[in-house]
Amino acid sequence: MLAADAVAPSCAPIAAADHFVPGVSEFVADSQIDESLDLYAFVAQGALALKLLVIWRPDGDSDARKAMVADFITRCRARGW
């Protein structure tokens, strides 16, 4: 996208920091922080924001979801984002 100059100068790219976990009967049953990504590289390439999809289900582990969000926020703040 960036190499192809497909982003208008007035747009701010947002990089996805999530990894989707498929389920037996669903394309996305869960999500987690994608540890394989170099978030610094995204910012160096011009990303102005990071996003994390959080799958919230009534039957899910709400404490685990809250911990993942807190971890994501901590990582972003530690890097000045």
C-alpha positions as CSV (number, residue, x, y, z in Angstrom):
1,M,0.0,0.0,0.0
2,L,2.7,2.5,1.0
3,A,5.1,1.3,-1.7
4,A,2.4,1.7,-4.3
5,D,1.7,5.3,-3.1
6,A,-2.0,4.2,-2.7
7,V,-2.6,6.4,0.3
8,A,-3.5,10.1,-0.1
9,P,-1.2,12.4,1.8
10,S,-4.2,13.7,3.8
11,C,-4.9,10.1,5.1
12,A,-3.4,8.7,8.2
13,P,-2.7,4.9,8.0
14,I,-3.9,2.7,10.8
15,A,-2.0,-0.5,11.4
16,A,-3.7,-3.7,12.7
17,A,-2.0,-5.2,15.7
18,D,-4.3,-8.2,16.0
19,H,-4.2,-11.8,15.0
20,F,-7.5,-13.5,14.2
21,V,-8.2,-17.0,15.6
22,P,-10.7,-19.0,13.6
23,G,-13.3,-21.2,15.2
24,V,-14.9,-24.4,14.1
25,S,-17.9,-22.7,12.5
26,E,-16.6,-19.1,12.4
27,F,-14.1,-17.1,10.4
28,V,-13.1,-15.2,13.5
29,A,-13.8,-16.7,16.9
30,D,-11.2,-14.9,18.9
31,S,-8.4,-12.3,18.6
32,Q,-5.1,-11.7,20.2
33,I,-2.1,-9.3,19.9
34,D,0.0,-10.4,17.0
35,E,3.4,-10.9,18.5
36,S,5.0,-11.5,15.1
37,L,4.5,-7.9,13.9
38,D,7.1,-5.1,14.1
39,L,4.9,-2.3,15.4
40,Y,7.9,0.1,15.3
41,A,8.2,-0.6,11.6
42,F,4.6,0.4,11.0
43,V,5.1,3.7,12.8
44,A,8.4,4.3,10.9
45,Q,6.5,3.8,7.7
46,G,3.9,6.4,8.6
47,A,1.2,4.7,10.6
48,L,-0.3,7.2,13.0
49,A,-2.5,4.7,14.9
50,L,-2.7,1.1,15.9
51,K,-5.9,-0.9,16.3
52,L,-6.8,-4.1,18.1
53,L,-10.0,-6.0,17.5
54,V,-11.4,-7.4,20.7
55,I,-13.9,-10.2,20.4
56,W,-16.2,-9.8,23.3
57,R,-18.6,-12.6,24.1
58,P,-20.9,-13.1,27.1
59,D,-19.5,-16.7,27.5
60,G,-15.9,-15.6,27.1
61,D,-13.3,-14.8,29.7
62,S,-13.8,-11.1,30.3
63,D,-10.8,-10.9,32.6
64,A,-8.6,-12.2,29.8
65,R,-10.0,-9.7,27.4
66,K,-9.5,-6.8,29.8
67,A,-5.9,-8.0,30.4
68,M,-5.2,-8.0,26.7
69,V,-6.6,-4.5,26.2
70,A,-4.6,-3.3,29.2
71,D,-1.5,-4.9,27.7
72,F,-2.1,-3.3,24.3
73,I,-2.6,0.2,25.9
74,T,0.5,-0.2,28.0
75,R,2.6,-1.2,25.0
76,C,1.3,1.8,23.0
77,R,1.9,4.2,25.8
78,A,5.4,2.9,26.5
79,R,6.3,3.7,22.9
80,G,4.7,7.2,23.1
81,W,1.7,6.3,20.9
